[in-house]
Amino acid sequence: MADVSIRKYRNSDYDVVHSMFVEGMMEHLPASYSYLLKLPQLHLTVSLLLLVIFLATGSYLLTLATLALLLAGGWYEMKFEFCQYVSQSQKGDLLDIQTTYMMRSNSCFWVAESEGKVVGMVAAQPSEESEDEMVLRRLSVGRNHRMKGIAKVLCVKVIDFAGQCGYKSVMLHTSMVQYAAHKLYQRLGFERTAVEIVPSLFGRFSKFSIFTYRYRIKS
Ligand SMILES: CC(C)(COP(=O)(O)OP(=O)(O)OC[C@H]1O[C@@H](n2cnc3c(N)ncnc32)[C@H](O)[C@@H]1OP(=O)(O)O)[C@@H](O)C(=O)NCCC(=O)NCCS
């Protein structure tokens, strides 16, 4: 961690921050797909469908082709969900980080810099649901710079900022397959306070969940 410093976002960071966000999100696609493939309800539905096709056509080839089509369809559906989330985020707060985070007194966006390069990022914003709470958002660390404590320092930055602004807690959302993030938040003393199924057809079928973590600031 010796050569890493944390500083506020500048407009010249725009491209690297966007790519880091996209890469940090899209890397969870294989884990999400693998979660989907292990679901018993999916095994049952697919097995029944394949059985019906085999009994109706008597063709192994058609049955196997259907299986291949379903596997590819599952991958593209998952990818579509991820791309939609990424695109919504890029059209939302990430489109204009200066206005969303840097021009408001209780919000901020920081980057971690090492040897002149941006290697990590995080943002803080007041919660829309509770006036006592700050939200930690957009945490990501470049793949080649992980496991060096950079995310920990970025999270501590948000916790300190929230404390200085008078907030009582920091909350964040993360998906069930972001395993490294879960470890990180638990190590930092965040508690898991809610689990919510993604409110889409896919979410309800797969029980794909979003976890809420909270850190209570000691007064
Ligand atoms: C999650 C993420 C930010 C962690 O960044 P990082 O800089 O590697 O994390 P740190 O080095 O600060 O690790 C902090 C703690 O979490 C643990 N941890 C981090 N990644 C881990 C992993 N892949 N497996 C197990 N533990 C892990 C570390 O062991 C460390 O605990 P320690 O104090 O016992 O050593 C990074 O993996 C990432 O950017 N992922 C993609 C984007 C993402 O998922 N962001 C989270 C949004 S909610």
The ligand as an SDF file (V2000), in Angstrom:
LIG
                    3D

 48 50  0  0  0  0  0  0  0  0999 V2000
  -14.0180   -6.1460   -4.0420 C   0  0  0  0  0  0  0  0  0  0  0  0
  -12.7470   -5.4030   -4.4030 C   0  0  0  0  0  0  0  0  0  0  0  0
  -13.0570   -3.9060   -4.4360 C   0  0  0  0  0  0  0  0  0  0  0  0
  -11.6710   -5.7070   -3.3420 C   0  0  0  0  0  0  0  0  0  0  0  0
  -10.5360   -4.8810   -3.6270 O   0  0  0  0  0  0  0  0  0  0  0  0
   -9.0840   -5.1840   -3.0260 P   0  0  0  0  0  0  0  0  0  0  0  0
   -8.2940   -3.9270   -3.1240 O   0  0  0  0  0  0  0  0  0  0  0  0
   -8.5300   -6.3830   -3.6510 O   0  0  0  0  0  0  0  0  0  0  0  0
   -9.4260   -5.5060   -1.4960 O   0  0  0  0  0  0  0  0  0  0  0  0
   -8.3950   -5.3740   -0.2700 P   0  0  0  0  0  0  0  0  0  0  0  0
   -7.0210   -5.7640   -0.7380 O   0  0  0  0  0  0  0  0  0  0  0  0
   -8.5270   -4.0320    0.3630 O   0  0  0  0  0  0  0  0  0  0  0  0
   -8.9320   -6.5060    0.7050 O   0  0  0  0  0  0  0  0  0  0  0  0
   -9.6220   -6.2220    1.8880 C   0  0  0  0  0  0  0  0  0  0  0  0
   -9.9680   -7.5110    2.6080 C   0  0  0  0  0  0  0  0  0  0  0  0
  -10.8630   -8.2960    1.8120 O   0  0  0  0  0  0  0  0  0  0  0  0
  -10.3170   -9.5830    1.5340 C   0  0  0  0  0  0  0  0  0  0  0  0
  -10.4670   -9.9100    0.1220 N   0  0  0  0  0  0  0  0  0  0  0  0
  -10.4100   -9.0780   -0.9330 C   0  0  0  0  0  0  0  0  0  0  0  0
  -10.5550   -9.7770   -2.0770 N   0  0  0  0  0  0  0  0  0  0  0  0
  -10.7080  -11.0750   -1.7090 C   0  0  0  0  0  0  0  0  0  0  0  0
  -10.8950  -12.2820   -2.4330 C   0  0  0  0  0  0  0  0  0  0  0  0
  -10.9420  -12.2950   -3.7690 N   0  0  0  0  0  0  0  0  0  0  0  0
  -11.0210  -13.4390   -1.7350 N   0  0  0  0  0  0  0  0  0  0  0  0
  -10.9740  -13.4460   -0.3930 C   0  0  0  0  0  0  0  0  0  0  0  0
  -10.7780  -12.3340    0.3630 N   0  0  0  0  0  0  0  0  0  0  0  0
  -10.6520  -11.1650   -0.3010 C   0  0  0  0  0  0  0  0  0  0  0  0
   -8.8280   -9.4340    1.7700 C   0  0  0  0  0  0  0  0  0  0  0  0
   -8.2670  -10.6460    2.1670 O   0  0  0  0  0  0  0  0  0  0  0  0
   -8.7380   -8.3870    2.8300 C   0  0  0  0  0  0  0  0  0  0  0  0
   -8.8440   -8.9790    4.1110 O   0  0  0  0  0  0  0  0  0  0  0  0
   -7.5660   -9.0390    5.0870 P   0  0  0  0  0  0  0  0  0  0  0  0
   -7.5610   -7.7220    5.7720 O   0  0  0  0  0  0  0  0  0  0  0  0
   -7.8940  -10.1580    5.9530 O   0  0  0  0  0  0  0  0  0  0  0  0
   -6.3810   -9.2470    4.2420 O   0  0  0  0  0  0  0  0  0  0  0  0
  -12.1970   -5.8780   -5.7930 C   0  0  0  0  0  0  0  0  0  0  0  0
  -12.1260   -7.2750   -5.8070 O   0  0  0  0  0  0  0  0  0  0  0  0
  -13.0110   -5.3880   -6.9850 C   0  0  0  0  0  0  0  0  0  0  0  0
  -12.8180   -4.2730   -7.4600 O   0  0  0  0  0  0  0  0  0  0  0  0
  -13.9260   -6.2220   -7.4930 N   0  0  0  0  0  0  0  0  0  0  0  0
  -14.7350   -5.8790   -8.6790 C   0  0  0  0  0  0  0  0  0  0  0  0
  -15.7390   -4.7790   -8.3990 C   0  0  0  0  0  0  0  0  0  0  0  0
  -16.6040   -5.0940   -7.2030 C   0  0  0  0  0  0  0  0  0  0  0  0
  -17.0950   -6.1990   -7.0410 O   0  0  0  0  0  0  0  0  0  0  0  0
  -16.8080   -4.0630   -6.3620 N   0  0  0  0  0  0  0  0  0  0  0  0
  -17.6340   -4.1580   -5.1870 C   0  0  0  0  0  0  0  0  0  0  0  0
  -18.8640   -3.3850   -5.4050 C   0  0  0  0  0  0  0  0  0  0  0  0
  -20.0510   -3.6580   -4.1220 S   0  0  0  0  0  0  0  0  0  0  0  0
  1  2  1  0
  2  3  1  0
  2  4  1  0
  2 36  1  0
  4  5  1  0
  5  6  1  0
  6  7  2  0
  6  8  1  0
  6  9  1  0
  9 10  1  0
 10 11  2  0
 10 12  1  0
 10 13  1  0
 13 14  1  0
 14 15  1  0
 15 16  1  0
 15 30  1  0
 16 17  1  0
 17 18  1  0
 17 28  1  0
 18 19  1  0
 18 27  1  0
 19 20  2  0
 20 21  1  0
 21 22  1  0
 21 27  2  0
 22 23  1  0
 22 24  2  0
 24 25  1  0
 25 26  2  0
 26 27  1  0
 28 29  1  0
 28 30  1  0
 30 31  1  0
 31 32  1  0
 32 33  2  0
 32 34  1  0
 32 35  1  0
 36 37  1  0
 36 38  1  0
 38 39  2  0
 38 40  1  0
 40 41  1  0
 41 42  1  0
 42 43  1  0
 43 44  2  0
 43 45  1  0
 45 46  1  0
 46 47  1  0
 47 48  1  0
M  END
$$$$
